[in-house]
Amino acid sequence: MIQNTLLVIKLLIKIHNYEYVMEDLKRIKRNNWVAKHPDTVQNIYAAFGWILSKR
């Protein structure tokens, strides 16, 4: 039960971090840049996900 709770907490933290990164990316690069560069955005997400998985 405690392990499941910890997994849920870790998942929620990761989801929140992804949302934070996306909003920050939109703020820095503007929405039109994000829309025009979906591959780059996907690579950023993948790298960020890899970093979070190593925590």
Secondary structure as UniProt FT lines:
FT   HELIX           2..36
FT   HELIX           38..53
//
